[in-house]
């Protein structure tokens, strides 16, 4: 059963999105949904390297600058980030604003996301056993470069 938590991430989610270890966390992928100008939803998968909680009311995300997801985020239209991990899922509604790019994340656009609402789903009788995971990475990127970018996001 879902419940609205309002415009703040729960402490456990902030801690999860700011935690560097364990390495298995970085195999998780989160679903970002934006809306094209014609109203069609656009979905993108973001790695845990590309999403950091600044605090309970704000996230930082990295997107490919020429992607439609980045264009939609720049538009000021609402977006949604779905984070599904064992035991729980959180659907985060927010609005993004682009920031200056990071030297540590070349070829990616940086966005501040103001949290508008969080919906949490957790049910003892229907336990979530996993989220979306992946293996590998984008061509030309190394695990070391992704960790450097993640560490820089933590500093912002």
PyMOL commands that set and color helices and strands:
alter all, ss='L'
color gray80, all
select helices_A, chain A and resi 11-18+23-27+48-50+68-74+103-105+143-155
alter helices_A, ss='H'
color red, helices_A
select strands_A, chain A and resi 2-6+28-35+41-47+51-55+58-63+79-85+88-99+109-121+132-133
alter strands_A, ss='S'
color yellow, strands_A
deselect
rebuild
show_as cartoon
